[in-house]
Amino acid sequence: MITSFSEIFEHLKSATKKRLVAAYANDAHTIGAVSMAIDAGIVNATLVGDAKTIKAVCEKEEIDFNKFNVIQEADENRAALTAVEFVSKGEGDLLMKGLCSTDKYMRAILNKEVGLLPPKGVLSHITLMKSTTYHKMLLFSDIAVIPAPDLKQKVAICGYLIKAAQSLGIEKPKVAIIAATEQMSPGMQACVDAAIISKMADRGQIQNAYVDGPLAVDVAIDQEAKDIKKVSGTVAADADCLLFPNIEAGNVFYKTIGKFTNSQLAAIVVGAKAPCVLSSRGDTTETKLNSIALAALAALNQK
């Protein structure tokens, strides 16, 4: 079982290198992260963006410009679409967001002609965290794509979390369906959805995972909270995955963890024809590098 980001990198080194395509890769964080991923031996890379800007960044950061395949496209929208088209045509195995905004990146992924959304597909977003205060790696979703997932979308997200956990070697992951409380409150839709999803898992409609909810975050990850609140079950205090009720809850959790704790993070879009790195433009080079590794790991298990 993979228990750290360093183990992900070691695992990828023994696998076939994946082909990364970065959309509007004009910034130092993206170029630096891709450069480190190449040096780590886990990807080959194409950067779509303004070649002059990319070269200037490489010179400033003392990065070899020639290690990249650079496709000239100075316009942000066209750069995103060109990168998506490369992956759609099978000329890349994973996509990465550079300096382009998330809405333009997602519009390119959803483009009806060259986009990466399968028929009747559901796109979502998964984050992987390694914290010094939790006893194992933790996956959570959705923090960036679906604002208010309905029951059907939450079931899809649950499936993505299970698959991501299994790619880390967790044979039967523990998924906590998060709400504001672990009490079953019919007046709170998050509680109702969590109870339904949990029962679906009990009856085999969701397989190869332990699924429980509603659970508050503290109960899902903390033994003391579990004991005090007298919550039973396999998932409480030992969750591998957290499924958040809406984008506000997930996004605030992500950014709070990122800014107030010493945690390593990675973030990708799942449900597309290929994994798509989607970290914030304000994220560190380390987070972007970890995200590349997570996307490459997902690509290994996608075929």
N, C-alpha and C positions, 0 to 999 in steps of 0.2 A: 504493500500500500504506500502511495506517495504521501509524505507528510510535510513537505516544504517545497518552496519554489526552486531551491537548488536541486532537489531530486527530480523536479519536472525537467529542468535543463539537462541533467544527466541522462534521463530517459530519452529525451529527444535527440541527443547526440548519437545514439545508437540506431536511430530511425532515418529513413530517407528524408533529406532536406525538403521542406515545403517552400513553395514560391509565394512570396508576399508581394502585394501590390498596395502602395500607399497613395491615398487620394489627397492632392494638394499638399504635398510634403515639403512645405517651405520653411518650417520652423525647426529650431535647434533641438527641441525635445524629441520630435518625431525622428529627425535625421540621426540624432545621437542614439536613440533606442534601437532603430533599425540597424545602425552600424554595429552596436554591441551584439545584436542578435546574429548578425552575419559572423562576427568574430567568435561567437559562442558555437558556431557551426550548426545552427538549427534552421536557418532560412537562407534563400537567395532572394534578392529584392529588386523591385522596380519602383522607382519614385516618379509619380506623375505630378508635375508642377512647373514652376518657372526655373529653368535650368540656371540662369544667371544668379538668381537668389539662392538656389540650392548650393551652387558652387561657392558663393560668398560665405554661406554658413559653414560649409565644410572647411574652408580656409581658416575661418575664425576659430572653429572648434578643433582644428588639426585632425580632420577626418579625411581619409583618402576618397576623393570624389569618384574615382574610377572603380570602386567596389560596387557601385550601384549601376543599374540600367536606368537611365533618366529619360523620361518622355516629356517633351516640351509642351506645356499647356498652362498659360499664365492666368486664364480665367478660372475662378473658383468652382463655378457650377460645372463647366465643361471638364475640368480636371477630375471632379468627383465622378462624373458620368463615364469618362474614359477609363478610370480605374475599375469601376464596376463592370464595364464591358469586357475588360481584360479577363476578369475572373469568370464572368458569364460564359465567355468563349473557351474556357478551359486553359487559359494562359497564366492562371494564377490559382493558388489553393486557398489563400486567405486574403481578406481585405483589411486595410487599416485606415483610420481617419487621421489626417494630418491637421492642417490649420483651418480646414473648412468647418463651418458651423454644423452642429448635429442635425438641424432640420434639412440642410442641403445634402448632407451625407445620406440621411435616411431617404430623402426623395430620390436620390440616385439608385439606392438599393431597391426601392419600390417602383422604379421606372418600368412601365408596361412592356417596353420593347427589349431592353437589355438588362433589366433588373434581376435580382436574385431571390425574389419571393416565389416559392413553389405554389402551384394551384391550391387554393383554400388554406394556404399556410398561415401560421401565426408567428410573427416575430416577437421576440422578447429579449431580455438583457440579463446576463448573469455576472455576478461579481464573486471572485474568490479572494478570501482574506486569510492571512496568517498573522495572528495577533500574539503578543507576548503574554496576554492575560487569559487566553482560552486554550484549552488543552489539545486542540487539533485544528486543522484547516476548516474554514467555514464558507459555504456557498450561500448566496442570497440573491433574491430577485423579486420584483423588477424595479429598477431604480431610474430607468431612462427612456423606456419605449412606450409602454402601455400606461396611460394616466390612471385609469380606473378599471382594472380588468374585471370582466364578468366571470360567472362560474365556469363557463366553457374555457375561457382564456386562462383562468387559474389552474384548471386541470392540465392544460397544455404546458404552462409554466412548471407545474409540479413534475411533469414528465421530463422537461429539459433539465431541471435540477437533479433528478435521479440519474439521468444519463451522464451529466457532468461529473457527479460524484463517482459513478462507476468507472469513468475514465481515469479517476485517481486511484482506482483499485478498491473502492469501497463496495463490496459485493451487494449489501443490502442497506442502503443509506437511510438515515433517520431524518425525516422531513417534518418540520414544525410549521403549521399554518398559523401565521401570526395575526393577532387581534389586540385590542387594548386591554383585554382581560382573558383569563383562562376560564371564566364562568360562561356558561351557555346563555347568552342574552338574545332572545328572539328579536329584540328591537334594533340590534346591530347587525347589519348585513354581513360584515366581516366574520362575525361569529357563526351566522347561519351557513355561509359558504364553507367555512372551515369544518363545520360539523358534517356537511354533506360530503366533502372531499375525504374526510377521515372515514366515513362509513363506506364510501366507494372503495377505499383501500381495504377495509375490513372484508368486503365481499369480493375481492379479487378484480375489481374494475381498474384498479391501479396496482400494478404488480412490482415485485422485487424491491420493496421499500417498506419501512415502518413509517406510517403517516399519522400524525395526531394534531388535533386542533379543535377549538381555538386554544392557543397558548400565547400568553404575554411573553415579550422578549426575555424578561428576567427569568421566568420559569423555564424557557426553552434552553437557556445556556448556563444557568447557575444552580448548583446543588443546594445551597442554603435557601434560595427562594423556593425551590421545589419542596424542600422539607417544611419550611414555615407554612406554605400554602397547602401542604398535604396533597400535592398533585402526584398521582401515580402514572405509570406508563413507561414505555421503553424510550420514548423520544425526549421527554422532559429532562433538562440538565445535561443532555448529551447529543444535541441536534447536530447533524452534519449540514443541514440546509434550512434556511428560513425563507418562507414564501410570504412576502409582505402584502397587505390588503390593497395598497395603492402606491402611486409613484411618490407622493409626498413622504410617506413613512419610510420607504426604501431609500430615497434620495437623501433625506436628512440623516438617516443612519449611516450611509456611505460617507458623506462629507464630514460628519462628526467624527467617525472612526479615522478618516484620513488626516484630519487636522489636529485632533486632540489626543491621538494615541500613536504609539510606535508600531504601526501595523503595515505589513506589505499587502498590496492590493493588485488585482488584475480584473479587467472588465471586457466582456465581449457580447456582441449580438448573436443570438442563436435562433434557429428556425429557418434560416436562409439556406440557399444552396451551398454556401460556404461560410465558415466562421468569419465574423467581421469584428475587428478590434474597435471598441467604442469606449474610450476613456475620455475624461473631461480635458478640454484644452488647457486647463489649469493644473492638470495632474503632472507629477514628476516624471523625469525620464525613466526612473526605476519602475514606476507603475506601468508606463507604456511598454517597457521591455518585458515585464511580467505578463502583460496582456498579450503580447506577441507569442510568448511561450504557451499561454493558455489556449490561444487560438490554434496554434500549431498542434497542440495535444488534441484539441477537438477535431481538427482536420484528420488526424490519424485514425480517429474512431468514427468518422463520418461516412467513410466509404463502405 
